[in-house]
Amino acid sequence: MDKKKLKYLINKNEGLKLDFKQKLELNTESGKKELAKDVCAIANSKGGRGYIIIGVEDKTKKIIGIEDNDYKEEQIMQIISSRCEPPIPILYETIYYNGKTLGVITIYDGDQKPYQLKENGAFYIRRGSTTDVMRKQEIASVLQENLSLNIELCPIINSSIDCIDTELVDKYFSFHRIESKEENRIILMENASIIKFNKDLEKYVVTLGGILVFSKINFLYLPHNVVRIINKINSKENEIILVNGDLLSILDKCEIILKKILPENYPIEAVYEGIKNAVFYRDYTIFNKEIEVVIGNENVSVISPGILLKNTNISENNYLRRNMWIYEKLLALDDKSRFIKAQRGFTKMKIAFKNIGNVKFINSINGDFFKVIYPGPNKVKS
């Protein structure tokens, strides 16, 4: 945002899409909840892009300013992503104006409405300059206008189509017997929801699913798309290996690393199955957690952000899968046919350790993670 635009907003009165705040109380639970409610309400209100300007008195519009390090973009993104559902596309920036630094949260006009708070399930909207709970008819109306509620299709506002690997895109369309080349590639990607045209920004941006599957440098936009492998058995100090990239290359790299760390007689394929499930089905809206693999002598664990949907009975293999848009793309791109298997992943893990020990599954609602614990290499007979 330039200063001219900021001056224009400051001269306006608070309303459906504009809120002034002297400061944010992000060190308190109530302050975080209040911010999430306000962002949710502005996102649900009609009128295009919205703004929260920090460092301005709401009644007098006196410029108070903030310190440059008062708020961080990652901190604000984490508060919104962990408390609002579906993800709300926002951007935080600081602007020097009239001798003071102001913070500006831009809330883009997403197509995943209505947004709600995870904590209480409530939907919020702006009524004039105040935040209020949406009424039944308002919720129904927004749902009718926005029938596609797919998190994978949420736009990544700060992304660019330059980060897309066109070879992967062409390979995907080739699988479906569609010729993809320079003159029609953008149209094909838009039709497949890999990219979307953002009217506010007047440019194409990449969707969450598109950037995960088709970008080798997606960590620049989604730093939480990492598999953190902690090796406790082959070094005096814990060795930490970070694996990133497009989702298929992450799986390829993890398989190579597992084979280097674990002994040959260990059921590596079962641990790899756990990583594969995590990459497929983790909750990518949890921006402050990575997939973690901890390899020790007594046990090996794979921790995936996000619980199994609806907390269904794991033993019955009756859980719901998230990220099915991503799943379809990876099926088309995978040359190794790793995902076309008759057996469920949990069953394969149990069978692999049948004569070694129990494989434990932990679905933590409080911690919002799913964890698989395997017997470690010490439990495997030579």
Secondary structure, 3 states (H helix, E strand, C coil): CCHHHHHHHHCCCCECCEEEECCCCCCCHHHHHHHHHHHHHHHHCCCCCEEEEECECCCCCCECCECCCCCCHHHHHHHHHHHEECCCCEEEEEEEECCEEEEEEEECCCCCCCCEECCCCCEEEEECCEEEECCHHHHHHHHHHCCCCCHHHCEECCCCHHHCCHHHHHHHHHHCCCCCCCCCHHHHHHHCCCEEEECCCCEEEEEHHHHHHHCCCHHHCCCCCCEEEEECCCCCCCEEEEECCCHHHHHHHHHHHHHHHCCCCCCHHHHHHHHHHHHHHCCCCCCCCCEEEEECCCEEEEEEECCCECCCCHHHCCCECCCHHHHHHHHHHCCCCCCCCCCCHHHHHHHHCCCCCCCEEEEECCCCEEEEEEECHHHCCC
